[in-house]
Amino acid sequence: MEGIERKMAKHKLSRSKKAEYLSGKRILPEPISKATDIVKLIDNMDAYNGGRLRAACHLLRDRYSQEDVTVGLSLAGALTPAGLGPSAIIPLMNHGFVDWLSATGANMYHDLHFAFNLPMHRGSHTVDDADLREKGVTRIYDILFDYEDVLMETDRRLREILVRPEFQKEMGTREFYHHLGKILNDLEEKNKLGQVSVLAAAYRNGIPVFTSSPGDSTIGMNVAGLELLAEASGTQDLFKLKINPSIDVNDSTAIILNAKKYENGKTAVILIGGGSPKNFMLQTEPQIQEVLMIPEAGQDYDINITDARPDTGGLSGAPPSEAASWGKIDPTKLEETVTAYLDATVALPIMVAYVLQTTRPKKQKRLYYRAKELHEKLVKSYLENNTEVEKLKKLIKKLNAESETERI
C-alpha cells in the first residue's frame, strides 16, 4: 500500500512538472501587417534570439522601469561612429534608463566627431583599403570618414581642449568626461546641432561616465602626447592632467553600494558588447564583497547583448550564470537575466524603441553630483567591515619608515 502511494505521489509530481514545462505562452503569433508596430512585433517574437530580445525588452519594461532601480549601461564595439549615440543611446539616457555609463575610450572619442559636426559616411566593407589610405579615407567596417578633416581635426580640437585650466589636475574619467561633456554641450547649443553627443547628454543629465582603460583610445593617446610635450619643454608644473583609474574604481563601486545598502534599492545592468566596459561595470560587486569585504549579493538584473561565444572563455561571451559564481550577479536572481546573441546595432535601437513606447520616463538620479556623498558612504562601510584595515594601515606606515632609512 505504501509503495502504491509513493508511485501515485511521484506520478502527480511528474504531471505537475510537465504542466510547468508547458506553461509558456503558446507559439501562435499574429501575422505581421501594415498595422504592426514595434511593440507588437517584439511581443510576437517567440523563440531563439528573437525570444531573448523579447525577454530583454520585457525585463526593461517590467523591472528596469522601477524608480528604485539604478541602471548601468556598458558600451563596447564601435557604436558611436555608427550613429547609435543620437539614434538610441541619448534617447535612452533622456528617458531616465541610464544612471551611469561605462564605455571604451574609442566610443567617447568618436562621439566627439558629432559634437564637432565632422561627418561620418555610409560606405562599403568591400573597398580597397590600400587605396583608401592613399586617398586619405579612414574605414570602420562600412563607415568611411576623412583622415585629415575628421580624424586629425578632431585630435587638433581635442588637444586645445585638454590644455584648458579645468583639466589641470589628477582626476578619474568620471570628472574628465564631465568637463568634456560641458564643452560639447556648449558646442551643440552654439551650432544648433541638436542632441548628437553622448557625453553632452551625460553632462546635461548628471550621468557619470567611466572608461576603465583610458590609455587605450585616441583620447588617451592625446593626453600622453601632451604629457610628453610637457616633459620635453619643462612645463610639467603647468600641464598637470593625470587620469587615475583607481578613482573610477571607487566612484563606480560607491554607486552600487549606495543603491543597495543605503537606499535599499536594486541595481541593473545593460551590457552592450563585452570587453573592458562590461567587466568594469560588473566588477563593482566583487570590489564590494571581495576587496572591501562589505556583505552584498550581486546585481539584481542583467541584460547581455553580445555576439561573442561563451565556450572560448572570454568575458565578452560569459553568461550571467558564470558572473554569479564571482558574486557579480545575485545567484537567486538569475531568472531576471537575459542574454541575446545579436548584433548590437540591430538589438539596441529596437530595445530603445520598445522602452520609449511602453514605459514612462524615469526621474534622473543625477549621480554625478552625489559623488562626494557616495564616496563617504563607501569609506564608512569599508572601515566598518574590512577585517584587514588595521594590518594594512601598519604596512603602509611601515613604507614611510623604510623610505626614511633609504634616504639616510
Stockholm file with secondary structure:
# STOCKHOLM 1.0

chainA/1-408         MEGIERKMAKHKLSRSKKAEYLSGKRILPEPISKATDIVKLIDNMDAYNGGRLRAACHLLRDRYSQEDVTVGLSLAGALTPAGLGPSAIIPLMNHGFVDWLSATGANMYHDLHFAFNLPMHRGSHTVDDADLREKGVTRIYDILFDYEDVLMETDRRLREILVRPEFQKEMGTREFYHHLGKILNDLEEKNKLGQVSVLAAAYRNGIPVFTSSPGDSTIGMNVAGLELLAEASGTQDLFKLKINPSIDVNDSTAIILNAKKYENGKTAVILIGGGSPKNFMLQTEPQIQEVLMIPEAGQDYDINITDARPDTGGLSGAPPSEAASWGKIDPTKLEETVTAYLDATVALPIMVAYVLQTTRPKKQKRLYYRAKELHEKLVKSYLENNTEVEKLKKLIKKLNAESETERI
#=GR chainA/1-408 SS CHHHHHHHHHHHHHHHHHHHHTCSCCSCCCCCCTTCCHHHHHHTCCSHHHHHHHHHHHHIIIIITSTTEEEEEEECSSCTTTTHIIIIIHHHHHTTCCSEEEECHHHHHHHHHHHTTCCCEECCTTSCHHHHHHHTEEEETTEEEEIIIIIIHHHHHHHHHHTSGGGCSEECHHHHHHHHHHHHHHHHHHTTCCSCCHHHHHHHHTCCEECSCTTSSHHHHHHHHHHHHHHHHTCTTTCCCEECHHHHHHHHHHHHHIIIIISCCEEEEEEESCHHHHHHHHTHHHIIIIISCCCCCCBSEEEEEECCCSTTCCGGGCCHHHHHHTTSBCGGGGGGEEEEECCHHHHHHHHHHHHHHHSCCCCCCCGGGGHHHHHHHHHHHHHHHCTTHHHHHHHHHHHHHHHHHHHC
#=GC SS_cons         CHHHHHHHHHHHHHHHHHHHHTCSCCSCCCCCCTTCCHHHHHHTCCSHHHHHHHHHHHHIIIIITSTTEEEEEEECSSCTTTTHIIIIIHHHHHTTCCSEEEECHHHHHHHHHHHTTCCCEECCTTSCHHHHHHHTEEEETTEEEEIIIIIIHHHHHHHHHHTSGGGCSEECHHHHHHHHHHHHHHHHHHTTCCSCCHHHHHHHHTCCEECSCTTSSHHHHHHHHHHHHHHHHTCTTTCCCEECHHHHHHHHHHHHHIIIIISCCEEEEEEESCHHHHHHHHTHHHIIIIISCCCCCCBSEEEEEECCCSTTCCGGGCCHHHHHHTTSBCGGGGGGEEEEECCHHHHHHHHHHHHHHHSCCCCCCCGGGGHHHHHHHHHHHHHHHCTTHHHHHHHHHHHHHHHHHHHC
//
